[in-house]
Amino acid sequence: MNQTETTSSNGRRRRSPENGEVDVLRRRISELERENEILRAASDFFARELDPRRSR
């Protein structure tokens, strides 16, 4: 059992508030990583579009 988890009287594990915060932060990290991928793809696209060596 994790140190931040406790066992209630019915034997079920309860999560501490810190665990909930960690879950929120992990979801935010995933969201930011997806946004980064989108921005990276967009910057690649516009770099190709603005490349003066590219024939039109």
Distance bins in CASP14 RR format, pairs under 12 A and 6 or more apart:
PFRMAT RR
TARGET T0000
AUTHOR 0000-0000-0000
RMODE 2
METHOD distances of the structure
MODEL  1
1 7 1 0 0 1 0 0 0 0 0 0 0
1 11 0 0 0 0 0 1 0 0 0 0 0
1 12 0 0 0 0 0 1 0 0 0 0 0
1 13 1 0 0 1 0 0 0 0 0 0 0
1 14 0 0 0 0 0 1 0 0 0 0 0
1 15 0 0 0 0 0 1 0 0 0 0 0
1 16 0 0 0 0 0 1 0 0 0 0 0
2 13 0 0 0 0 1 0 0 0 0 0 0
2 14 0 0 0 0 0 1 0 0 0 0 0
2 15 0 0 0 0 1 0 0 0 0 0 0
2 16 0 0 0 0 1 0 0 0 0 0 0
2 18 0 0 0 0 0 1 0 0 0 0 0
2 19 1 0 0 1 0 0 0 0 0 0 0
2 22 0 0 0 0 0 1 0 0 0 0 0
3 15 0 0 0 0 0 1 0 0 0 0 0
3 16 0 0 0 0 1 0 0 0 0 0 0
3 18 0 0 0 0 0 1 0 0 0 0 0
3 19 0 0 0 0 0 1 0 0 0 0 0
4 13 0 0 0 0 0 1 0 0 0 0 0
4 14 0 0 0 0 1 0 0 0 0 0 0
4 15 1 0 0 1 0 0 0 0 0 0 0
4 16 1 0 1 0 0 0 0 0 0 0 0
4 17 0 0 0 0 1 0 0 0 0 0 0
4 18 1 0 1 0 0 0 0 0 0 0 0
4 19 1 0 1 0 0 0 0 0 0 0 0
4 20 0 0 0 0 1 0 0 0 0 0 0
4 21 0 0 0 0 0 1 0 0 0 0 0
4 22 0 0 0 0 1 0 0 0 0 0 0
4 23 0 0 0 0 0 1 0 0 0 0 0
5 11 0 0 0 0 0 1 0 0 0 0 0
5 12 0 0 0 0 0 1 0 0 0 0 0
5 13 1 0 1 0 0 0 0 0 0 0 0
5 14 1 0 0 1 0 0 0 0 0 0 0
5 15 1 0 0 1 0 0 0 0 0 0 0
5 16 1 0 0 1 0 0 0 0 0 0 0
5 17 0 0 0 0 0 1 0 0 0 0 0
5 18 0 0 0 0 0 1 0 0 0 0 0
5 19 1 0 0 1 0 0 0 0 0 0 0
5 20 0 0 0 0 0 1 0 0 0 0 0
6 12 0 0 0 0 1 0 0 0 0 0 0
6 13 1 0 0 1 0 0 0 0 0 0 0
6 14 1 0 1 0 0 0 0 0 0 0 0
6 15 0 0 0 0 1 0 0 0 0 0 0
6 16 1 0 0 1 0 0 0 0 0 0 0
6 17 0 0 0 0 0 1 0 0 0 0 0
6 18 0 0 0 0 0 1 0 0 0 0 0
6 19 0 0 0 0 0 1 0 0 0 0 0
7 13 1 0 1 0 0 0 0 0 0 0 0
7 14 1 0 0 1 0 0 0 0 0 0 0
7 15 0 0 0 0 0 1 0 0 0 0 0
8 14 1 0 1 0 0 0 0 0 0 0 0
8 15 0 0 0 0 0 1 0 0 0 0 0
13 19 0 0 0 0 0 1 0 0 0 0 0
14 20 0 0 0 0 0 1 0 0 0 0 0
15 21 0 0 0 0 0 1 0 0 0 0 0
15 22 0 0 0 0 1 0 0 0 0 0 0
15 23 0 0 0 0 1 0 0 0 0 0 0
16 22 0 0 0 0 1 0 0 0 0 0 0
16 23 0 0 0 0 0 1 0 0 0 0 0
17 23 0 0 0 0 0 1 0 0 0 0 0
17 24 0 0 0 0 0 1 0 0 0 0 0
18 24 0 0 0 0 0 1 0 0 0 0 0
18 25 0 0 0 0 0 1 0 0 0 0 0
19 25 0 0 0 0 0 1 0 0 0 0 0
19 26 0 0 0 0 0 1 0 0 0 0 0
20 26 0 0 0 0 1 0 0 0 0 0 0
20 27 0 0 0 0 0 1 0 0 0 0 0
21 27 0 0 0 0 0 1 0 0 0 0 0
21 28 0 0 0 0 0 1 0 0 0 0 0
22 28 0 0 0 0 0 1 0 0 0 0 0
22 29 0 0 0 0 0 1 0 0 0 0 0
23 29 0 0 0 0 0 1 0 0 0 0 0
23 30 0 0 0 0 0 1 0 0 0 0 0
24 30 0 0 0 0 0 1 0 0 0 0 0
24 31 0 0 0 0 0 1 0 0 0 0 0
25 31 0 0 0 0 0 1 0 0 0 0 0
25 32 0 0 0 0 0 1 0 0 0 0 0
26 32 0 0 0 0 0 1 0 0 0 0 0
26 33 0 0 0 0 0 1 0 0 0 0 0
27 33 0 0 0 0 0 1 0 0 0 0 0
27 34 0 0 0 0 0 1 0 0 0 0 0
28 34 0 0 0 0 0 1 0 0 0 0 0
28 35 0 0 0 0 0 1 0 0 0 0 0
29 35 0 0 0 0 0 1 0 0 0 0 0
29 36 0 0 0 0 0 1 0 0 0 0 0
30 36 0 0 0 0 0 1 0 0 0 0 0
30 37 0 0 0 0 0 1 0 0 0 0 0
31 37 0 0 0 0 0 1 0 0 0 0 0
31 38 0 0 0 0 0 1 0 0 0 0 0
32 38 0 0 0 0 0 1 0 0 0 0 0
32 39 0 0 0 0 0 1 0 0 0 0 0
33 39 0 0 0 0 0 1 0 0 0 0 0
33 40 0 0 0 0 0 1 0 0 0 0 0
34 40 0 0 0 0 0 1 0 0 0 0 0
34 41 0 0 0 0 0 1 0 0 0 0 0
35 41 0 0 0 0 0 1 0 0 0 0 0
35 42 0 0 0 0 0 1 0 0 0 0 0
36 42 0 0 0 0 0 1 0 0 0 0 0
36 43 0 0 0 0 0 1 0 0 0 0 0
37 43 0 0 0 0 0 1 0 0 0 0 0
37 44 0 0 0 0 0 1 0 0 0 0 0
38 44 0 0 0 0 0 1 0 0 0 0 0
38 45 0 0 0 0 0 1 0 0 0 0 0
39 45 0 0 0 0 0 1 0 0 0 0 0
39 46 0 0 0 0 0 1 0 0 0 0 0
40 46 0 0 0 0 0 1 0 0 0 0 0
40 47 0 0 0 0 0 1 0 0 0 0 0
41 47 0 0 0 0 0 1 0 0 0 0 0
41 48 0 0 0 0 0 1 0 0 0 0 0
42 48 0 0 0 0 0 1 0 0 0 0 0
42 49 0 0 0 0 0 1 0 0 0 0 0
43 49 0 0 0 0 0 1 0 0 0 0 0
43 50 0 0 0 0 0 1 0 0 0 0 0
44 50 0 0 0 0 0 1 0 0 0 0 0
44 51 0 0 0 0 0 1 0 0 0 0 0
45 51 0 0 0 0 0 1 0 0 0 0 0
46 54 0 0 0 0 0 1 0 0 0 0 0
47 53 0 0 0 0 0 1 0 0 0 0 0
47 54 0 0 0 0 1 0 0 0 0 0 0
48 54 1 0 0 1 0 0 0 0 0 0 0
48 56 0 0 0 0 0 1 0 0 0 0 0
49 56 0 0 0 0 1 0 0 0 0 0 0
50 56 0 0 0 0 0 1 0 0 0 0 0
END
